[in-house]
């Protein structure tokens, strides 16, 4: 029987309720994509914050699934974003105050195989959601999670800032650049002061995320886990490609902090935001493999030299805006991120236990020690 470990550093009440200024305590919050990797972590954290959480997504794909392992008690609508009527009905049923939009077709290589579906889900699915938001009076905040790949990537060492040009060579990246444009259009046309009604709509562009509970195809860490558990070698396509790697809790803390700020001031921060690691997180694929294998030596790899669709070789984010204006910054180094990620998977594989709640508790405790306002102020509230 798989079971989740308890919070060992903090309880689910008291200090947790006060995180992010207590903004989510008793709040009705919708997470789209809750059956996915990031969405399941966000749903878990929101419940710990005392939110009344709802989910909207496709059913989980076959195979191991983090949400199912967590066994969260939450209402959900298992519908396709492309079904506008079903999306509208779900929002009418849930009546959320805050929407975190994480549902997407998130895989670059799949986008080459299924370009039309990728644009349909990532662009028109967003349009359907925003139309449903317009028809749901109680919605006050929407945080649309896009990606660092929405930038016109010239593969330079300079980190991209929020006002840099959007673009995308592959269908996935291009669809997310389109999602940014759609978000800006709806914000200025329908959701700003003086329009239909005020809804604070912001976009969040996160770098590559890792952490326990991801078993997606064509992703590095899940591939390494499959190698370690099966004893078979995994083929690595671009060992020298550099990405901004971070634990899944890092951008989720950014999303939650952004949601808190938008609830307090709908007009102040309704714009685009980067959430990525510091310099220690700018690692090549090969460096990530070495660090992960140090924690789990059963990993086996070789280089895949067969021709493959284009993927960016270099991508960096400049997150100065989030640091200066939101008070957000990374908590865990790349080394700790990969150590905790490998430990999560090894524990789950060897004992059936999940370390998800434990990871959140440790992350919050480390954020407090680091003096991050969203965590330190919660300690003062509890005292």
For each residue, the residues with C-beta under 8 A, 3 or more apart:
1: 352
2: 69 348 352 353 354
3: 352 353 354
4: 69 70 71 353 354 356 357
5: 8 353 354 355 356 357 358
6: 357 358
7: 10 11 12 16 48 357 358 360 361
8: 5 358 361 362
9: 358 361 362 364 365
10: 7 14 15 16 361 364 365
11: 7 14 15 16
12: 7 16 48
13: 16 17 50
14: 10 11 17 18 382
15: 10 11 18 19 364 378 379 381 382
16: 7 10 11 12 13 19 48 49 50 364 378
17: 13 14 22 25 49 50
18: 14 15 21 22 25 377 378 379 381 382
19: 15 16 22 49 256 364 374 375 378
20: 23 24 49 256 257 259 260 374 378
21: 18 260 264 374 377 378
22: 17 18 19 25 378 381
23: 20 27 259 260 263 264
24: 20 27 29 46 49 50 51 98 256 259 260
25: 17 18 22 49 50 51
26: 50 51 52
27: 23 24 50 51 52 97 98
28: 51 52 54 94 95 96 97 98 138
29: 24 46 51 52 53 54 96 97 98 99 100
30: 53 54 55 56 91 94 96 98 99 100
31: 34 39 42 43 46 53 54 55 56 100 102
32: 39 55 56 57 81 99 100 101 102 103 129
33: 36 38 39 56 57 101 102 103 104
34: 31 39 40 42 43 53 55 56 57 67 74 76 102
35: 39 40 55 57 58 59 60 65 67 78
36: 33 39 40 57 67 102 103 106
37: 40 41 66 209 211 213 214 216 248
38: 33 41 42 102 145 209 248 251 252
39: 31 32 33 34 35 36 42 43 55 57 67 100 102 103
40: 34 35 36 37 43 44 65 66 67 70 213
41: 37 38 44 45 66 211 213 248 249 252 356
42: 31 34 38 39 45 46 100 102 252 255 256
43: 31 34 39 40 46 47 53 55 67 70 72 74
44: 40 41 47 48 70 72 356 357 360
45: 41 42 48 49 249 252 256 360
46: 24 29 31 42 43 49 51 53 256
47: 43 44 50 51 53 72 74
48: 7 12 16 44 45 357 360
49: 16 17 19 20 24 25 45 46 256
50: 13 16 17 24 25 26 27 47
51: 24 25 26 27 28 29 46 47
52: 26 27 28 29
53: 29 30 31 34 43 46 47 72 74
54: 28 29 30 31 74 75 76 77 94 96
55: 30 31 32 34 35 39 43 74 75 76 77
56: 30 31 32 33 34 76 77 79 81 87 90 94 103
57: 32 33 34 35 36 39 76 78 79 103
58: 35 78 79 80 103
59: 35 78
60: 35 65 67 68
61: 65
62:
63: 215
64: 69 215
65: 35 40 60 61 68 69 215
66: 37 40 41 69 70 212 213 214 354 356
67: 34 35 36 39 40 43 60 70 72
68: 60 65 71
69: 2 4 64 65 66 213 348 354
70: 4 40 43 44 66 67 354 356
71: 4 68
72: 43 44 47 53 67
73:
74: 34 43 47 53 54 55
75: 54 55 94
76: 34 54 55 56 57
77: 54 55 56 86 89 90 93 94
78: 35 57 58 59
79: 56 57 58 83 86 87 90
80: 58 83 86 125
81: 32 56 87 103 121 124 125 126 128 129
82: 120 121 124 125 128
83: 79 80 86 87 128
84: 87 88 128 131 132
85: 88 89
86: 77 79 80 83 89 90
87: 56 79 81 83 84 90 91 125 128 129 132
88: 84 85 91 92 128 131 132 135
89: 77 85 86 92 93
90: 56 77 79 86 87 93 94 132
91: 30 87 88 94 95 96 132 133 135 136 139
92: 88 89 95 132 135 136
93: 77 89 90
94: 28 30 54 56 75 77 90 91
95: 28 91 92 136 138
96: 28 29 30 54 91 99 136 138 139
97: 27 28 29 138 139 140 141
98: 24 27 28 29 30 139 140 141 142 143 259 263
99: 29 30 32 96 129 133 139 141 142 143
100: 29 30 31 32 39 42 143 145 255 259
101: 32 33 126 129 142 143 144 145
102: 31 32 33 34 36 38 39 42 145
103: 32 33 36 39 56 57 58 81 121 125
104: 33 121 122 125 145 176
105: 110 111 114 117 118 121 122 172 175
106: 36 147 172 216
107: 110 111 172 216 217 218 219
108: 111 112 149 170 172 173 218 309 311
109: 112 113 217 218 308 309 311
110: 105 107 113 114 118 172 217 218
111: 105 107 108 114 115 118 170 171 172 175
112: 108 109 115 170 171 309
113: 109 110
114: 105 110 111 117 118
115: 111 112 118 119 171
116: 119 120
117: 105 114 120 121
118: 105 110 111 114 115 121 122 171 172 175
119: 115 116 122 123 124 171 174 175 178
120: 82 116 117 123 124 125
121: 81 82 103 104 105 117 118 124 125 175
122: 104 105 118 119 125 126 172 175 176 178 179
123: 119 120 126 127 175 178 179 182
124: 81 82 119 120 121 127 128
125: 80 81 82 87 103 104 120 121 122 128 129
126: 81 101 122 123 129 130 144 179 182 183
127: 123 124 130 131 182
128: 81 82 83 84 87 88 124 125 131 132
129: 32 81 87 99 101 125 126 132 133
130: 126 127 133 134 142 182 183 186 190 201
131: 84 88 127 128 134 135
132: 84 87 88 90 91 92 128 129 135 136
133: 91 99 129 130 136 139 142 191 199
134: 130 131 190 191 196 197 199
135: 88 91 92 131 132
136: 91 92 95 96 132 133 139
137: 197
138: 28 95 96 97
139: 91 96 97 98 99 133 136 142 199
140: 97 98 199 200 262 263 266
141: 97 98 99 199 200 201 259 262 263 266
142: 98 99 101 130 133 139 199 200 201 202
143: 98 99 100 101 202 203 204 255 258 259 262
144: 101 126 179 183 201 202 203 204
145: 38 100 101 102 104 203 204 206 251 255
146: 150 176 179 180 183 203 204 205
147: 106 150 173 176 205 206
148: 151 160 205 206 207 208 244 274 276 315 317
149: 108 153 168 172 173 176 312 315
150: 146 147 166 167 168 173 176 177 179 180 205
151: 148 160 164 165 166 167 177 205 315
152: 164 165 166 167 168 177
153: 149 160 167 169 173 312 314 315
154:
155: 312 313 314 315
156: 314
157: 314 316
158: 316 318
159: 276 316 317 318 319
160: 148 151 153 164 274 315 316 317 318
161: 164 274 318 320 321
162: 205 271 272 273 274 321
163:
164: 151 152 160 161
165: 151 152
166: 150 151 152 177 180 181
167: 150 151 152 153 173 174 177
168: 149 150 152 171 172 173 174 175 176 177
169: 153 173 174 310 312
170: 108 111 112 173 174 309 310 311
171: 111 112 115 118 119 168 174 175
172: 105 106 107 108 110 111 118 122 149 168 175 176
173: 108 147 149 150 153 167 168 169 170 176 177 312
174: 119 167 168 169 170 171 177 178
175: 105 111 118 119 121 122 123 168 171 172 178 179
176: 104 122 146 147 149 150 168 172 173 179 180
177: 150 151 152 166 167 168 173 174 180 181
178: 119 122 123 174 175 181 182
179: 122 123 126 144 146 150 175 176 182 183 203
180: 146 150 166 176 177 183 184 203 205 272
181: 166 177 178 184 185
182: 123 126 127 130 178 179 185 186
183: 126 130 144 146 179 180 186 187 201 203
184: 180 181 187 188 203 272
185: 181 182 188 189
186: 130 182 183 189 190 191 201
187: 183 184 190 191 192 201 270
188: 184 185 192
189: 185 186 192 195
190: 130 134 186 187 195 196
191: 133 134 186 187 195 196 197 198 199 200 201
192: 187 188 189 195 198 267 270
193: 198 267
194:
195: 189 190 191 192 198
196: 134 190 191
197: 134 137 191
198: 191 192 193 195 266 267
199: 133 134 139 140 141 142 191 266
200: 140 141 142 191 262 263 265 266 267 269 270
201: 130 141 142 144 183 186 187 191 270
202: 142 143 144 258 262 269 270 271 272 273
203: 143 144 145 146 179 180 183 184 271 272 273
204: 143 144 145 146 251 254 255 258 272 273 275
205: 146 147 148 150 151 162 180 272 273 274 275 317
206: 145 147 148 209 246 250 251 254 274 275 276
207: 148 243 244 245 246 251 275 276 277 281 315 317
208: 148 243 244 245 246
209: 37 38 206 245 246 247 248 250 251
210: 214 220 221 245 246 247 248 337 338 341
211: 37 41 214 247 248 249 337 340 341 344 359
212: 66 341 344 345 348 354 355 356 359
213: 37 40 41 66 69 344 354 356
214: 37 66 210 211 219 221 222 248
215: 63 64 65 222 225
216: 37 106 107 219 222
217: 107 109 110 222
218: 107 108 109 110 223
219: 107 214 216 222 223
220: 210 223 224 236 285 288 289
221: 210 214 224 225 288 292 341
222: 214 215 216 217 219 225 226
223: 218 219 220 226 227 234 236
224: 220 221 227 228 234 289 292 293 296 299 301
225: 215 221 222 228 229 345 349
226: 222 223 229 230 232 234
227: 223 224 230 231 232 233 234 298 299 300 301
228: 224 225 296 298 299 300 345 346 349
229: 225 226 298 349
230: 226 227
231: 227 298 300
232: 226 227 300
233: 227 300 301 302
234: 223 224 226 227 299 300 301 302
235: 301 302 303 304
236: 220 223 239 285 286 289 301 302 303 304
237: 304 308 311
238: 241 285 311 313
239: 236 284 285 286 289 303
240: 284 285 286 313
241: 238 284 285 311 312 313 314
242: 282 283 284 285 313 314 315 316
243: 207 208 282 283 285 315
244: 148 207 208 276 277 281 282 315 316 317
245: 207 208 209 210 277 281 282 283 288 334 337 338
246: 206 207 208 209 210 250 251 275 276 277 281 330 332 334 337
247: 209 210 211 250 332 337 340 341 363
248: 37 38 41 209 210 211 214 251 252
249: 41 45 211 252 253 331 332 359 360 363
250: 206 209 246 247 253 254 275 277 330 331 332
251: 38 145 204 206 207 209 246 248 254 255 275 276
252: 38 41 42 45 248 249 255 256
253: 249 250 256 257 328 331 363 367 374
254: 204 206 250 251 257 258 273 275 322 326 328
255: 42 100 143 145 204 251 252 258 259 275
256: 19 20 24 42 45 46 49 252 253 259 260 374
257: 20 253 254 260 261 326 327 328 374
258: 143 202 204 254 255 261 262 269 273 326
259: 20 23 24 98 100 141 143 255 256 262 263
260: 20 21 23 24 256 257 263 264 374
261: 257 258 264 265 268 269 326
262: 140 141 143 200 202 258 259 265 266 268 269 270
263: 23 98 140 141 200 259 260 266
264: 21 23 260 261 268
265: 200 261 262 268 269
266: 140 141 198 199 200 262 263 270
267: 192 193 198 200 270
268: 261 262 264 265
269: 200 202 258 261 262 265 273 325 326
270: 187 192 200 201 202 262 266 267
271: 162 202 203
272: 162 180 184 202 203 204 205
273: 162 202 203 204 205 254 258 269 321 322 326
274: 148 160 161 162 205 206 317 318 319 321 322
275: 204 205 206 207 246 250 251 254 255 317 319 322 328
276: 148 159 206 207 244 246 251 281 316 317 319
277: 207 244 245 246 250 280 281 282 330 334
278: 281 329 330
279: 282
280: 277 333 334 335
281: 207 244 245 246 276 277 278 330 333 334 337
282: 242 243 244 245 277 279 316
283: 242 243 245 287 288 291 334
284: 239 240 241 242 287 288
285: 220 236 238 239 240 241 242 243 288 289
286: 236 239 240 289 290
287: 283 284 290 291
288: 220 221 245 283 284 285 291 292 338
289: 220 224 236 239 285 286 292 293 299 301
290: 286 287 293 294
291: 283 287 288 294 295 334 335 338 339
292: 221 224 288 289 295 296 299 338 341 342
293: 224 289 290 296 297 299 301
294: 290 291 297
295: 291 292 338 339 342 343 346
296: 224 228 292 293 299 342 345 346
297: 293 294
298: 227 228 229 231
299: 224 227 228 234 289 292 293 296
300: 227 228 231 232 233 234
301: 224 227 233 234 235 236 289 293
302: 233 234 235 236
303: 235 236 239
304: 235 236 237 308
305:
306:
307:
308: 109 237 304 311
309: 108 109 112 170
310: 169 170
311: 108 109 170 237 238 241 308
312: 149 153 155 169 173 241 315
313: 155 238 240 241 242
314: 153 155 156 157 241 242
315: 148 149 151 153 155 160 207 242 243 244 312
316: 157 158 159 160 242 244 276 282
317: 148 159 160 205 207 244 274 275 276
318: 158 159 160 161 274 321
319: 159 274 275 276 322 323 328 329
320: 161 323 324
321: 161 162 273 274 318 324 325 326
322: 254 273 274 275 319 325 326 328 329
323: 319 320 326 327 328 329
324: 320 321
325: 269 321 322
326: 254 257 258 261 269 273 321 322 323
327: 257 323 372 373 374
328: 253 254 257 275 319 322 323 372 374
329: 278 319 322 323 370 372
330: 246 250 277 278 281 333
331: 249 250 253 363 366 367 370 372
332: 246 247 249 250 336 337 340 363 366
333: 280 281 330 336 337
334: 245 246 277 280 281 283 291 337 338
335: 280 291 338 339
336: 332 333 339 340
337: 210 211 245 246 247 281 332 333 334 340 341
338: 210 245 288 291 292 295 334 335 341 342
339: 291 295 335 336 342 343
340: 211 247 332 336 337 343 344 355 359 362
341: 210 211 212 221 247 292 337 338 344 345
342: 292 295 296 338 339 345 346
343: 295 339 340 346 347 355
344: 211 212 213 340 341 347 348 354 355 356 359
345: 212 225 228 296 341 342 348 349
346: 228 295 296 342 343 349 350
347: 343 344 350 351 353 354 355
348: 2 69 212 344 345 351 352 353 354 355
349: 225 228 229 345 346
350: 346 347
351: 347 348
352: 1 2 3 348
353: 2 3 4 5 347 348
354: 2 3 4 5 66 69 70 212 213 344 347 348 357
355: 5 212 340 343 344 347 348 358 359
356: 4 5 41 44 66 70 212 213 344 359 360
357: 4 5 6 7 44 48 354 360 361
358: 5 6 7 8 9 355 361 362
359: 211 212 249 340 344 355 356 362 363
360: 7 44 45 48 249 356 357 363 364
361: 7 8 9 10 357 358 364 365
362: 8 9 340 358 359 365 366
363: 247 249 253 331 332 359 360 366 367
364: 9 10 15 16 19 360 361 367 368 375
365: 9 10 361 362 368 369
366: 331 332 362 363 369 370
367: 253 331 363 364 370 372 374 375
368: 364 365 371 372 375 376 378 379
369: 365 366
370: 329 331 366 367
371: 368 376
372: 327 328 329 331 367 368 375 376
373: 327 376 377
374: 19 20 21 253 256 257 260 327 328 367 377 378
375: 19 364 367 368 372 378 379
376: 368 371 372 373 379 380
377: 18 21 373 374 380 381
378: 15 16 18 19 20 21 22 368 374 375 381 382
379: 15 18 368 375 376 382 383
380: 376 377 383
381: 15 18 22 377 378
382: 14 15 18 378 379
383: 379 380
